[in-house]
Amino acid sequence: MTTTLTPPTSPAPPVTSDSGWSSRIWLLLVVLCGALFLDGLDISMVGVALPSIKTALGMDPSTLQWIVSAYVLGYGGLLLLGGRASDLLGRRRVFLAAVLVFGVASVISAVISIEQLLIAMRFVKGIAAAFTVPAGLSIITTTFAEGRARNKAFSIYTVCGASGFSLGLVFGGLLTEVSWRATLLFPGPIALALFAVGWRVLPRVAAERRFRMAEFDVFGAVASTLSVLILVYTVVRAPETGWASVQTLGLFAASALLAVTFVAVELKHPHPLVRLGILRSLRLLHANISGFVMFGGYAAFQFLVTLYVQDSLGWSPMGMSLAFLPAGVLVVASATKIDRLLDRVNTTALVGAGLAAFLAAYALFLRVQPGMSYWNFLFPTILLLGVGFALTFPAINSQATEGVDSDEQGLASGLLNTFVQVGGAVMMAVVTAITAGGSGGIRSGALLPGMTTAVVVILGLTIAGFAFTVWVLRATRSRDDAPAPQEASLPR
């Protein structure tokens, strides 16, 4: 492999070895991992700064939550479009443009004092992340050949993503002590530096050919994007407007109608945004559902614990951040080991082990009572969450894209990340509705209203995901005993 930092004008052969990578390959991986790290970091880091932003800008709670929700709306709503755009317009071009927008929007948001503009910038950053993630993931899958090389690259890449989300709490606590504006600014210079390095090391792959509008399913893109946007928006707003309100039911119906319209368009379009046949892959279906369960449960749980320890127990943002630090340390420490597990253990089994760790974590937390020490009520749960993330996150990313054709890698990664982000939005809205419906307000030293019920709901979702994984694992073993032609459809 060449060590020059000039991007190749034609695609290089996929990397097949898991050792001896050139400096260009390592820099490429640093750029891709850095972008994913920032995406995860931004989601969790800003959450820590919300109380300070509320005080500084005089925002009411219903408006404040849109600083997080706007990002999720842009991220979850446009991932499919981002994946298809990277396949058609070129992964390098889409990735670099999205990273640049992310960095510029971060810098602008740090100097804004008008709440509507701040929320708008958060939405723009979410859109940028929706294009960065599928483009970056598809660059990895087309740069590294299936096997040990790709597994090693995947393990480093996905651990960086999980680390960003886990360590974002710590960075958020540190930066909020300085200023809430520092929390918004922090990702900006890093993203701009990644853009500069990425411009030199990202290859110009074959997909970057002359764009033809006939190949782009415009109506399908609009229908799918609006469907997901309306769904996420409705779920976020439902706790305030009411789950059975006319507005909520009407928006759910509109989302469903757009989804049906999207399917009808995809069945007829010569170049569909989503080739529906890809959804017949059991490995992809399992990865998507597992991603929804994993991130949905974790995001909702973190939201609950953040409210409990800060609003009820009176912990500082820094104290809350340090409480979650052990999970981030475990995820980072696993970076050098997880690729070996991906080589030796099938991804379905790894997902099952990860979800089992999440199950144990949530079950242990149900013991919580006012007055319990951190080492008793939270520390064991945090350790198990770290184990769950370290096992599940790399496994679902590997499984979702394994065996997928090069020109559909962006689609596969976009589908996975859509399920992940929508899972977080849905479950956060659900637990918010449960706690908001509890009796009484937040009392110092007491459990949150409805907190136990909310954790039980999270536990139930994880049990369902674990049960589905066990079924898939059994189906895989049954097919192992079947004739050889059936092996091609097995999840790994």
Protein Blocks (a to p, Z undefined) as FASTA:
>chain_A
ZZbfbdcfbdcdddfbfghiafklmmmmmmmmmmmmmmmmmmmmmmmmmmmmmmmnopaf
klmmmmmmmmmmmmmmmmmmmmmmmmmnopklmmmmmmmmmmmmmmmmmmpcbfklmmmm
mmmmmmmmmmmmmmmmmmmmmmpcghjklmmmmmmmmmmmmmmmmmmmmmmmmmmmmomk
lmmmmmmmmmmmmmmmmmmmpccdfklccddfklpcfklmmmmmmmmmmmmmmmmmmmmn
opkbmklmmmmmmmmmmmmmmmmmmmmpmbdfbafklmmpmklmmmmmmmmmmmmmmmmm
mmmmmmmmmmmnopafklmmmmmmmmmmmmmmmmmmmmmmmmmpcfklmmmmmmmmmmmm
mmmmmmpcghiafklmmmmmmmmmmmmmmmmmmmmmmmmmgopafklmmmmmmmmmmmmm
mmmmmmmmmmmmmmmmpgciddehiacehklmmmmmmmmmmmmmmmmmmmmmmmmmmmmm
mcfklmmmpcZZ
